[in-house]
Amino acid sequence: MSIKSDRWIKKMALAHGMIDPFEEEQIRQGVVSYGLSSYGYDLRISNHFKVFHPPLETVLDPKNVPTEYFKEIMDDVCVIPPNSLVLGRTLERFKIPRNILTLCVGKSTYARCGIMVNVTPFEPEWEGYPTLQITNISGLPVKIYANEGIAQIIFFQSDEECLVSYQDKKGKYQNQAKEITLPRI
């Protein structure tokens, strides 16, 4: 298993549509950075958010999350309430090769304000627009900015292809569209 460099990421994005749209260099001036970095890609959050607003005393069941627990917002800024979460999706669509696994980690600019980004690995042959879970663990409201960096994806290449890819097993989150995807069973 090896971590892939910016040269490999650029080649795969341009020749094979692995990241679309693809920013060939890191954009940093006046924004939370996004685009190609040395050993990863800083992805952006879109302007479509679902802010978590369940009734008080609710027990959340991952097998049955009512859509009315989320307030939908389309804006350039999303304010995440203290000790709460927001679902969002990336601007970029990903198409992961069969011998690649990715990990996604939050950006330090947001982490230093109490924001944590959680997304499961993009498995081999997964494709779509990732839904991100963004949590504010601070005691204060925190702004996040649409169309700017929110997390970095790191690509790991295996020495051999997997026996069963996400596409082979017809994963339930395969080909996620531009809508934010709530939990599925």
PASETOR-671915 format. One line per field, with one value per residue: x, y, z of N, C-alpha, C, CB in turn; residue number from 1. Coordinates in Angstrom, 1 decimal. Atoms other than C-alpha are relative to their C-alpha. Glycine has a CB too. Layout:
# PASETOR-671915
n.east <- c(X, ...)
n.north <- c(Y, ...)
n.up <- c(Z, ...)
ca.east <- c(X, ...)
ca.north <- c(Y, ...)
ca.up <- c(Z, ...)
c.east <- c(X, ...)
c.north <- c(Y, ...)
c.up <- c(Z, ...)
cb.east <- c(X, ...)
cb.north <- c(Y, ...)
cb.up <- c(Z, ...)
nunu <- c(NUM, ...)
***
This chain:
# PASETOR-671915
n.east <- c(0.9, -0.8, 0.7, -0.2, -0.4, 0.8, -0.2, 1.0, 1.4, 0.3, 0.1, 1.3, 1.1, 0.1, 0.1, 1.0, 1.2, 0.1, 0.5, 0.6, -1.1, -1.4, -0.8, -1.4, -0.9, 0.7, 0.5, -0.2, 0.1, 1.2, 1.0, -0.5, -0.6, 0.5, -0.7, -1.1, -1.1, -1.2, 0.4, 1.4, 0.8, 0.8, 1.3, 0.8, 1.4, 1.0, 0.8, 1.2, -0.2, 1.1, -0.4, 0.7, 0.9, 1.0, 0.7, -0.7, 0.2, 0.1, -1.0, -0.2, -0.1, -0.6, 0.8, 1.2, -0.2, 1.0, -0.6, 0.4, -1.0, -1.0, 0.4, -0.8, -0.5, -0.9, -0.6, -1.4, -0.6, 0.8, -0.4, 0.3, 0.2, -0.9, 0.3, 1.0, -0.6, 0.6, -0.4, -0.3, -0.6, -1.2, 0.2, -0.6, 0.5, -1.2, 0.1, -1.2, -0.4, 0.1, -1.1, -0.2, 0.8, -0.3, 0.4, 0.3, -0.2, 0.3, -1.1, -0.4, 0.7, 1.3, -0.2, -0.4, 1.2, 0.9, 0.7, -0.5, 0.7, 0.0, 0.5, -0.6, -0.9, 0.6, -0.5, -0.3, 1.1, 1.1, 0.1, 1.1, -0.3, 0.0, 0.7, -0.9, 0.6, -0.8, 0.4, -0.6, -0.2, -0.2, 1.2, 0.4, 0.3, -1.2, 0.4, -0.8, 0.1, 0.2, -0.9, -1.4, -0.5, 0.6, -0.7, -1.0, 0.1, -1.3, 0.2, -0.9, 0.1, -0.4, -0.8, 0.9, 1.5, 0.8, 0.8, 1.3, 0.0, 1.3, 0.9, 0.4, 1.0, 1.2, 0.1, 1.2, -0.3, -0.6, 0.5, 0.7, 0.2, -0.3, 0.8, -0.6, 0.5, 0.2, -0.3, 0.8, -0.1)
n.north <- c(-1.2, -1.2, -1.3, -0.6, -1.3, -1.0, 0.3, 1.1, -0.6, -0.8, 0.9, 0.8, -0.9, -0.5, 1.1, 1.0, -0.6, 0.4, -1.2, -0.9, -0.8, 0.2, -1.2, 0.5, -0.5, -0.4, -1.4, -0.3, -1.4, -0.5, 1.1, 1.2, 0.6, 1.1, 0.4, 1.0, -0.2, 0.9, 1.4, 0.1, -1.0, -0.7, -0.1, -1.2, 0.3, -0.8, -0.9, 0.8, 0.6, 0.4, -0.2, 0.9, -0.6, 1.0, -0.4, 0.3, 1.3, 1.0, 1.0, 0.1, 1.3, -0.1, 0.8, -0.7, -1.4, -0.8, -1.1, -1.2, -0.4, -0.8, -1.2, -0.2, -1.4, -0.2, -1.3, 0.0, 0.2, 0.8, -0.1, 1.3, -0.3, 0.7, 1.4, 0.5, 0.5, -0.4, 0.8, -0.7, 0.8, -0.7, -0.5, 0.9, 1.4, 0.9, 1.3, 0.6, 1.2, 1.3, 0.3, -1.2, -0.2, -1.4, -0.4, -1.5, -0.6, -1.4, -1.0, -0.5, -1.3, 0.3, 0.8, -0.9, -0.6, 1.0, 0.6, 1.3, 0.5, 1.5, 0.7, 1.3, 0.1, 0.3, 1.3, 0.3, -0.2, -0.8, -1.3, -0.9, -1.2, 0.4, -0.8, -0.2, -0.4, -1.1, -0.1, -1.1, 0.4, -1.2, -0.5, -1.2, 0.3, -0.1, -0.2, 0.6, -0.7, 0.8, -0.1, -0.1, 1.3, 0.5, 1.2, 0.5, 1.4, 0.6, 1.2, 1.1, 1.0, 1.4, 0.7, 0.8, -0.4, 0.7, 1.0, -0.5, -1.4, -0.6, 0.1, 1.4, 0.4, -0.9, -0.7, -0.8, -1.4, -0.1, -1.0, -1.0, -1.1, -1.3, -0.2, 0.5, 1.3, 0.4, 1.5, 1.0, 1.4)
n.up <- c(0.0, 0.0, 0.1, 1.4, 0.1, 0.8, 1.5, 0.3, -0.2, 1.2, 1.2, -0.1, 0.0, 1.3, 1.1, -0.3, -0.7, -1.4, -0.7, 1.0, 0.7, -0.6, -0.1, 0.2, -1.0, -1.2, -0.1, -1.4, -0.3, -0.6, -0.2, -0.6, 1.2, 0.7, 1.2, 0.0, -1.0, 0.2, 0.0, -0.2, 0.6, -0.9, 0.7, -0.4, -0.4, 0.9, -0.8, -0.4, -1.4, -0.8, -1.4, -0.9, -1.0, -0.5, -1.2, -1.2, -0.6, 1.0, 0.2, 1.4, 0.5, 1.3, 1.0, 0.3, -0.3, 0.7, 0.8, -0.7, -1.0, 0.7, 0.6, 1.2, 0.2, 1.1, -0.3, 0.1, -1.4, -0.9, -1.4, -0.7, -1.4, -0.9, -0.3, 1.0, 1.3, 1.3, 1.2, 1.3, 1.0, 0.7, 1.3, 0.9, 0.2, 0.0, 0.7, -0.6, 0.7, -0.7, -0.9, -0.9, -1.1, -0.5, -1.3, 0.0, -1.3, 0.0, 0.2, -1.3, -0.3, -0.7, -1.2, -1.1, -0.5, -0.6, 1.1, 0.4, 1.2, 0.0, 1.2, 0.1, 1.1, 1.4, 0.4, 1.4, 0.9, -0.5, 0.7, -0.3, -0.8, -1.4, -1.0, -1.2, -1.3, -0.6, -1.4, -0.8, -1.3, -0.9, -0.6, 0.7, 1.4, 0.8, 1.4, 1.1, 1.3, 1.2, 1.2, -0.5, -0.5, -1.2, -0.4, 1.0, 0.3, 0.2, 0.9, -0.2, 1.1, -0.4, 1.0, 0.8, 0.0, -0.9, 0.6, 0.2, -0.1, -0.4, 1.1, 0.1, -1.1, 0.2, -1.3, -0.1, 0.2, 1.3, 1.0, -0.7, 0.8, -0.7, -1.2, -1.2, -0.3, -1.4, -0.2, 0.7, -0.4)
ca.east <- c(0.0, 1.4, 0.2, -0.3, 1.4, 0.1, 1.5, -0.6, -3.7, -3.5, -3.0, -6.0, -8.2, -7.5, -7.2, -9.8, -12.3, -11.4, -12.2, -14.6, -14.3, -10.5, -8.4, -4.8, -3.2, -4.0, -6.1, -5.3, -5.7, -8.5, -10.3, -10.0, -7.7, -8.8, -7.4, -4.4, -1.8, 1.4, -0.2, -3.9, -6.7, -8.5, -12.2, -14.8, -18.2, -21.2, -23.7, -26.3, -26.6, -28.9, -28.7, -29.7, -32.7, -34.3, -37.0, -35.7, -35.3, -35.1, -33.3, -31.8, -32.2, -29.8, -32.2, -35.0, -33.9, -36.9, -36.1, -37.9, -35.0, -33.0, -33.5, -32.4, -30.3, -28.8, -26.4, -22.8, -22.3, -23.7, -23.7, -23.5, -25.0, -23.0, -22.7, -24.6, -24.0, -24.7, -24.7, -23.3, -22.0, -18.8, -18.7, -16.5, -17.7, -15.3, -14.8, -12.4, -10.3, -10.5, -7.1, -7.5, -8.9, -9.2, -9.4, -10.8, -9.7, -10.8, -8.9, -6.9, -8.5, -11.9, -10.5, -9.0, -12.5, -14.0, -15.2, -14.8, -15.5, -16.5, -16.9, -16.3, -13.5, -14.3, -14.0, -12.6, -14.9, -17.2, -18.4, -20.6, -20.8, -19.8, -22.1, -20.1, -21.0, -19.7, -19.8, -19.3, -17.9, -17.4, -19.8, -20.2, -21.8, -19.2, -19.5, -18.4, -18.0, -19.5, -17.3, -14.1, -12.0, -13.6, -11.5, -8.5, -8.8, -5.7, -5.4, -3.9, -3.0, -2.9, -0.4, -3.3, -7.0, -9.6, -11.7, -15.0, -15.3, -18.1, -19.6, -19.5, -21.4, -23.9, -23.2, -26.2, -24.4, -23.1, -23.6, -24.8, -26.3, -26.0, -28.6, -27.4, -27.9, -29.4, -28.7, -30.0, -30.6)
ca.north <- c(0.0, 3.4, 7.0, 8.7, 11.9, 15.1, 13.9, 10.7, 12.5, 15.0, 12.3, 10.2, 13.3, 14.6, 11.3, 9.2, 11.7, 10.7, 14.2, 16.5, 19.5, 19.3, 22.2, 21.6, 23.7, 24.7, 27.9, 29.7, 33.5, 34.7, 31.3, 28.1, 26.3, 23.8, 21.9, 19.7, 19.4, 17.4, 14.1, 14.7, 16.8, 19.5, 19.1, 21.9, 21.9, 23.0, 25.6, 22.9, 22.0, 20.1, 21.4, 18.9, 20.1, 17.1, 17.6, 17.7, 14.4, 12.5, 9.2, 9.1, 5.8, 5.4, 2.9, 5.5, 9.2, 11.4, 14.0, 16.6, 16.5, 18.4, 22.0, 22.5, 25.6, 26.8, 29.6, 30.7, 30.5, 27.9, 28.5, 25.3, 25.6, 24.6, 20.9, 20.1, 18.8, 19.6, 17.4, 18.7, 17.5, 18.2, 20.3, 17.6, 14.2, 11.3, 8.1, 5.9, 3.3, -0.4, -0.5, 2.7, 3.4, 7.0, 8.5, 12.0, 14.2, 17.7, 20.9, 22.4, 25.9, 24.5, 22.0, 24.8, 26.2, 23.0, 21.7, 18.0, 16.5, 12.8, 10.8, 7.1, 5.9, 6.0, 2.4, 0.9, 1.8, 4.0, 7.1, 10.1, 13.3, 12.5, 13.5, 14.9, 15.1, 18.3, 18.5, 21.6, 20.4, 23.9, 25.7, 28.5, 28.7, 28.3, 29.5, 27.3, 28.7, 27.1, 26.7, 26.6, 23.8, 21.6, 18.4, 16.7, 13.3, 11.1, 8.3, 4.9, 2.4, -1.3, -3.6, -5.6, -5.1, -6.0, -9.1, -7.3, -3.6, -1.2, -1.3, -5.1, -5.4, -2.7, -0.5, 1.5, 4.9, 4.2, 7.0, 9.5, 12.4, 16.1, 15.7, 15.2, 11.5, 10.6, 7.2, 4.2, 0.6)
ca.up <- c(0.0, -0.9, -0.6, -4.0, -4.9, -6.6, -10.0, -9.8, -8.5, -11.4, -14.0, -12.7, -12.3, -15.8, -17.8, -15.9, -14.3, -10.8, -9.5, -11.3, -11.3, -10.6, -9.4, -10.6, -7.9, -4.3, -4.1, -0.9, -1.3, 1.0, 1.3, 3.2, 0.8, -1.8, -4.8, -5.4, -2.5, -2.2, -1.3, -1.4, -2.6, -0.6, -1.5, -1.2, 0.4, -1.8, -0.7, 0.1, 3.8, 6.1, 9.6, 12.3, 14.4, 16.1, 18.8, 22.3, 24.1, 20.8, 20.5, 17.1, 15.2, 12.3, 10.7, 10.6, 10.5, 9.7, 7.0, 9.2, 11.7, 9.1, 8.1, 4.5, 3.7, 0.4, 1.2, 0.9, 4.7, 7.1, 10.8, 12.8, 16.2, 19.3, 19.9, 16.7, 13.2, 9.6, 6.5, 3.3, 0.1, -1.9, -5.0, -6.5, -7.9, -7.3, -9.3, -7.3, -9.2, -8.2, -6.5, -4.5, -1.1, 0.3, 3.7, 4.4, 7.2, 8.2, 7.5, 10.3, 9.9, 10.9, 13.4, 15.4, 15.8, 17.0, 13.6, 12.8, 9.4, 9.2, 6.1, 5.6, 3.3, -0.5, -1.3, -4.5, -7.4, -5.3, -7.2, -6.6, -4.6, -1.0, 1.8, 4.7, 8.3, 9.9, 13.7, 15.8, 19.1, 20.5, 22.7, 20.2, 16.7, 14.0, 10.3, 7.4, 3.9, 0.8, -2.3, -0.1, 1.4, 4.1, 4.1, 2.5, 0.8, 0.8, -1.8, -1.0, -3.8, -3.1, -4.8, -6.1, -6.9, -4.4, -4.9, -4.4, -5.0, -3.8, -7.2, -7.3, -4.0, -5.3, -2.2, -1.0, -1.4, -4.9, -7.5, -4.9, -6.8, -5.9, -3.2, 0.4, 1.3, 4.7, 6.3, 4.4, 5.3)
c.east <- c(0.9, -0.9, 0.3, 0.4, -0.8, 0.1, -1.0, -1.4, -0.4, -0.2, -1.4, -1.2, -0.2, -0.3, -1.2, -1.2, -0.1, -0.5, -0.5, -1.0, 1.3, 0.7, 1.4, 1.0, -0.8, -0.4, 0.0, -0.4, -1.4, -1.1, 0.6, 0.4, -0.7, 0.8, 1.1, 1.1, 1.0, -0.4, -1.5, -0.7, -1.0, -1.4, -0.8, -1.4, -0.9, -0.8, -1.3, 0.3, -1.3, 0.4, -0.9, -0.8, -1.0, -0.8, 0.8, -0.3, -0.2, 1.1, 0.1, 0.2, 0.6, -0.7, -1.3, 0.2, -1.0, 0.7, -0.4, 0.9, 1.1, -0.6, 0.9, 0.4, 0.9, 0.5, 1.5, 0.7, -1.1, 0.5, -0.5, -0.1, 1.0, -0.4, -1.0, 0.7, -0.8, 0.4, 0.1, 0.5, 1.1, -0.5, 0.5, -0.7, 1.2, -0.4, 1.3, 0.4, -0.1, 1.1, 0.3, -1.1, 0.3, -0.4, -0.2, 0.1, -0.4, 1.1, 0.3, -0.6, -1.3, 0.3, 0.4, -1.1, -1.0, -0.8, 0.7, -0.8, 0.1, -0.6, 0.7, 1.0, -0.8, 0.7, 0.4, -1.3, -1.3, 0.1, -1.2, 0.5, -0.1, -0.9, 0.9, -0.8, 1.0, -0.5, 0.7, 0.0, 0.2, -1.3, -0.6, -0.5, 1.2, -0.5, 0.9, -0.4, -0.2, 1.1, 1.5, 0.3, -0.7, 0.8, 1.0, -0.2, 1.4, -0.3, 1.1, -0.2, 0.5, 0.9, -0.8, -1.4, -0.7, -0.8, -1.4, 0.0, -1.4, -1.0, -0.4, -1.1, -1.3, -0.3, -1.2, 0.3, 0.7, -0.7, -0.9, -0.1, 0.4, -0.9, 0.8, -0.7, -0.1, 0.3, -1.0, 0.3, -0.1)
c.north <- c(1.2, 1.2, 0.6, 1.5, 0.9, -0.3, -1.1, 0.5, 0.8, -0.9, -0.8, 1.0, 0.5, -1.1, -0.9, 0.6, -0.4, 1.1, 1.0, 0.9, -0.2, 1.3, -0.4, 0.6, 0.4, 1.5, 0.3, 1.5, 0.4, -1.0, -1.1, -0.8, -1.2, -0.3, -1.0, 0.4, -1.1, -1.5, -0.2, 1.1, 0.6, 0.2, 1.2, -0.5, 0.9, 1.0, -0.6, -0.7, -0.5, 0.1, -0.9, 0.8, -1.0, 0.6, -0.4, -1.4, -1.1, -1.0, -0.2, -1.5, 0.0, -0.8, 0.8, 1.5, 0.8, 1.2, 1.4, 0.4, 0.9, 1.2, 0.3, 1.5, 0.0, 1.4, -0.1, -0.2, -0.9, 0.1, -1.3, 0.3, -0.8, -1.4, -0.6, -0.4, 0.5, -1.1, 0.9, -0.9, 0.8, 0.6, -1.0, -1.4, -0.8, -1.3, -0.7, -1.3, -1.3, -0.3, 1.1, 0.0, 1.4, 0.1, 1.5, 0.5, 1.5, 0.9, 0.7, 1.4, -0.2, -0.8, 0.8, 0.9, -1.0, -0.8, -1.3, -0.5, -1.5, -0.5, -1.4, -0.1, -0.1, -1.3, -0.2, 0.0, 0.6, 1.3, 0.7, 1.2, -0.4, 0.9, 0.0, 0.3, 0.9, 0.3, 1.2, -0.5, 1.1, 0.4, 1.2, -0.3, 0.3, 0.1, -1.0, 0.6, -0.9, 0.4, 0.2, -1.4, -0.4, -1.2, -0.4, -1.5, -0.5, -1.4, -1.1, -1.1, -1.3, -0.6, -0.9, 0.5, -0.8, -1.1, 0.5, 1.5, 0.5, -0.1, -1.5, -0.4, 0.9, 0.8, 1.0, 1.5, 0.2, 1.0, 1.0, 1.2, 1.3, 0.2, -0.6, -1.3, -0.3, -1.4, -0.9, -1.4, -0.9)
c.up <- c(0.0, -0.1, -1.4, 0.1, -0.9, -1.4, -0.3, 0.1, -1.2, -1.2, 0.1, -0.1, -1.5, -1.1, 0.3, 0.7, 1.4, 0.9, -1.0, 0.7, 0.8, 0.0, 0.0, 1.0, 1.2, -0.1, 1.4, 0.3, 0.5, 0.2, 0.8, -1.2, -0.6, -1.2, 0.4, 1.1, -0.3, -0.1, 0.3, -0.8, 1.0, -0.7, 0.6, 0.4, -0.9, 0.9, 0.4, 1.3, 0.5, 1.4, 0.9, 1.1, 0.4, 1.2, 1.2, 0.5, -1.0, 0.1, -1.5, -0.4, -1.4, -1.1, -0.4, 0.4, -0.8, -0.7, 0.7, 1.1, -0.6, -0.7, -1.2, -0.3, -1.3, 0.1, -0.1, 1.3, 0.7, 1.4, 0.7, 1.4, 0.9, 0.2, -1.0, -1.3, -1.2, -1.0, -1.1, -1.0, -0.7, -1.3, -1.1, 0.0, -0.1, -0.7, 0.4, -0.8, 0.9, 0.9, 0.9, 1.1, 0.5, 1.5, -0.1, 1.4, -0.1, -0.2, 1.3, 0.3, 0.7, 1.3, 1.2, 0.5, 0.5, -1.1, -0.4, -1.2, 0.0, -1.3, 0.0, -1.2, -1.4, -0.4, -1.4, -0.9, 0.5, -0.9, 0.4, 0.7, 1.5, 0.9, 1.2, 1.2, 0.7, 1.4, 0.6, 1.5, 1.0, 0.6, -0.6, -1.4, -0.8, -1.5, -0.8, -1.3, -1.2, -1.1, 0.5, 0.6, 1.3, 0.5, -1.0, -0.1, -0.4, -0.7, 0.3, -1.1, 0.5, -1.1, -0.9, 0.1, 1.0, -0.7, -0.3, 0.3, 0.5, -1.1, -0.2, 1.0, -0.1, 1.3, -0.1, -0.2, -1.3, -0.9, 0.7, -0.9, 0.8, 1.2, 1.2, 0.4, 1.5, 0.1, -0.7, 0.7, -1.2)
cb.east <- c(-1.0, 1.0, 0.4, -1.2, 1.5, 0.6, 1.4, 0.3, -0.1, 1.2, 1.2, 0.0, 0.2, 1.3, 1.2, 0.6, -1.2, 1.4, 1.1, -0.7, -0.3, 0.7, -0.4, 0.4, 0.8, 0.8, -1.5, 1.4, 0.3, -0.6, -0.5, -1.1, 1.5, -1.5, 0.6, 0.7, -0.6, 1.0, 0.8, -0.4, -0.8, 0.6, -0.8, -0.1, -0.2, -0.9, -0.3, -0.4, 0.6, -0.5, -0.2, 1.0, -0.7, 0.7, -1.4, -0.3, -1.2, 0.1, -0.4, 1.2, -1.4, 1.4, -0.4, -1.2, 1.5, -1.0, -0.6, -1.4, 0.6, 0.8, 0.0, -0.8, 0.9, -0.9, -0.4, 0.5, 0.2, -0.1, -0.7, 1.2, -1.5, 0.1, -0.4, -1.0, 0.0, 0.5, -1.1, 1.0, -1.0, 1.1, 0.7, 1.5, -0.9, 0.4, -0.2, -0.2, 1.5, -0.1, 1.2, -0.1, 0.2, -0.8, 1.1, -1.5, 1.5, -0.7, -0.5, 1.5, -0.2, -0.9, 1.1, 1.1, -0.7, -0.9, -0.2, -0.1, 0.7, -0.7, 0.3, -1.0, 0.9, 0.4, -1.0, 0.8, -0.4, 0.2, 0.0, -1.0, -1.0, 1.4, -1.4, 1.0, -0.3, 0.0, 0.3, -0.9, 1.1, 0.6, 0.3, 1.1, -1.2, 1.0, 0.3, -0.3, 1.1, -1.4, -0.4, 0.1, 1.4, -1.5, -1.0, 1.4, -1.0, 0.8, 0.1, -0.3, 0.8, -1.2, 1.1, 0.1, -0.6, -0.9, -0.1, -1.0, 0.3, 0.2, 0.8, 1.3, 0.6, -1.2, 1.3, -0.6, 0.9, 0.0, -0.8, 0.7, -1.5, -0.2, -1.4, 0.0, 0.8, -1.5, 0.0, 0.3, -1.1)
cb.north <- c(0.0, 0.0, 1.0, -0.3, 0.1, 1.4, -0.5, -1.2, 0.8, 1.0, -1.1, -0.7, 1.2, 0.8, -0.8, -1.1, -0.4, -0.5, 0.6, -0.7, 1.5, -1.1, 0.9, 0.3, 1.2, -0.4, 0.1, -0.2, 0.8, 1.1, -0.5, -0.8, -0.3, 0.2, 1.2, -0.2, 0.0, 0.2, -0.8, 0.1, -0.6, 1.3, -1.3, 1.0, 0.4, -1.0, 1.2, -1.0, 1.1, -1.5, 1.5, -1.0, 1.2, -1.3, -0.7, 1.1, 0.0, 0.7, -1.3, 0.8, -0.7, -0.5, -1.3, -0.6, 0.4, 0.5, 0.0, -0.1, -1.3, -0.8, 1.2, -0.5, 0.5, -0.1, 0.6, 1.3, 1.3, -1.5, 1.3, -1.1, -0.4, 0.8, -0.2, 1.1, -1.5, 1.4, -1.2, 1.2, -0.5, -1.0, 1.3, -0.2, -0.1, -0.2, 0.2, -0.4, 0.2, -1.1, -0.4, 1.3, -1.0, 1.0, -0.3, 0.2, -0.2, 0.3, 1.1, 0.2, 0.7, -0.8, -1.1, 1.0, 0.9, 0.6, 0.9, -1.1, 0.6, -0.5, 0.8, -1.1, -1.2, 1.2, -1.1, -1.3, -1.4, 0.4, -0.3, -0.8, 1.1, -0.1, -0.7, 1.1, -1.3, 1.2, -1.2, 1.3, -1.1, 1.1, 0.3, 1.1, 1.0, -1.2, 1.4, -1.6, 1.0, 0.3, 1.2, 1.1, 0.0, -0.3, -1.1, 0.3, -0.2, -0.2, 0.4, -0.7, 0.5, -0.9, -0.9, -1.5, -0.1, 1.0, -1.2, -0.7, 0.7, 1.5, 0.4, -0.9, 0.1, -0.8, 0.7, -0.1, 0.5, -1.4, -0.7, 0.4, 0.1, 1.1, -0.8, 1.0, -1.1, 0.3, -0.3, 0.0, -0.4)
cb.up <- c(1.2, -1.2, 1.2, -0.8, -0.5, 0.3, -0.3, 1.1, 1.3, -0.2, 0.0, 1.4, 0.9, -0.4, 0.0, 0.8, -0.8, 0.5, 1.0, -1.2, -0.1, -0.7, 1.3, -1.3, -0.5, 1.2, -0.7, 0.4, -1.2, -0.9, -1.4, 0.9, 0.2, -0.4, -0.6, -1.3, 1.5, 1.1, 1.1, 1.5, -1.2, 0.5, 0.1, -1.2, 1.5, -0.7, -0.9, -1.1, 0.9, -0.4, 0.4, 0.7, -0.6, 0.4, 0.0, 1.1, 0.9, -1.4, 0.8, -0.5, 0.0, 0.1, 0.6, 0.7, -0.3, 1.0, -1.4, 0.5, 0.5, -1.0, 1.0, -1.2, 1.2, -1.4, 1.4, -0.6, 0.7, -0.5, 0.7, -0.2, 0.4, 1.3, 1.4, -0.3, 0.0, -0.5, -0.2, 0.3, -1.1, -0.2, -0.2, 0.4, -1.3, 1.4, -1.6, 1.5, -0.5, -1.1, -0.8, -0.9, 1.2, -0.8, 1.1, -0.6, 0.5, 1.3, -1.1, 0.0, -1.3, -0.9, -0.3, -0.5, -1.2, 0.9, -1.3, 1.2, -1.3, 1.2, -1.3, 0.0, 0.1, -1.0, 0.5, -0.2, -0.6, 1.5, -1.5, 0.9, -0.3, 0.6, 0.4, -0.3, 0.9, -1.0, 0.7, -0.1, 0.1, -0.8, 1.4, -0.1, -0.4, 0.2, -0.5, 0.0, -0.2, -0.6, -0.8, 1.1, 0.2, -0.2, 0.3, 0.5, -1.2, 1.4, -1.5, 1.4, -1.2, 0.2, 0.8, 0.5, -1.4, 0.8, 0.9, 1.0, -1.3, 0.4, -1.3, 0.2, 1.3, -0.4, 0.2, 1.3, 1.1, -0.7, -1.0, 1.3, -0.5, -1.0, -0.1, 1.2, -0.7, 0.5, 1.5, -1.5, 1.1)
nunu <- c(1, 2, 3, 4, 5, 6, 7, 8, 9, 10, 11, 12, 13, 14, 15, 16, 17, 18, 19, 20, 21, 22, 23, 24, 25, 26, 27, 28, 29, 30, 31, 32, 33, 34, 35, 36, 37, 38, 39, 40, 41, 42, 43, 44, 45, 46, 47, 48, 49, 50, 51, 52, 53, 54, 55, 56, 57, 58, 59, 60, 61, 62, 63, 64, 65, 66, 67, 68, 69, 70, 71, 72, 73, 74, 75, 76, 77, 78, 79, 80, 81, 82, 83, 84, 85, 86, 87, 88, 89, 90, 91, 92, 93, 94, 95, 96, 97, 98, 99, 100, 101, 102, 103, 104, 105, 106, 107, 108, 109, 110, 111, 112, 113, 114, 115, 116, 117, 118, 119, 120, 121, 122, 123, 124, 125, 126, 127, 128, 129, 130, 131, 132, 133, 134, 135, 136, 137, 138, 139, 140, 141, 142, 143, 144, 145, 146, 147, 148, 149, 150, 151, 152, 153, 154, 155, 156, 157, 158, 159, 160, 161, 162, 163, 164, 165, 166, 167, 168, 169, 170, 171, 172, 173, 174, 175, 176, 177, 178, 179, 180, 181, 182, 183, 184, 185)
***
